[in-house]
Amino acid sequence: MDLDGFKASLQEAQPPTDLSPALQALWHQARGDWDTAHRLAQGQDDTDGAWVHAHLHRVEGDEGNAGYWYRRAGRDHATTSLDREWAEIAASLLSN
């Protein structure tokens, strides 16, 4: 699946079944379900999950907590718009 297909799937009632928990988290966050997104990101205990987790805390407005998760992900603290970061993360994870 590419980024356009992932974005198109946001019109469906459920995320595609073959997505990692981190991608499912991004899917739910894009649909406004931060709590489910957070739970899914926490459940993927690797750098991908940490990267999404960091993004979610930026969405929440908790930059300090986001910084912790960016460090766990081995990433610089994002300064781009939330929408742009979401697309960058999704595109990267979809290409794995």
Order of alpha helices (4+ residues) and beta strands (2+ residues): alpha-alpha-alpha-alpha-alpha-alpha
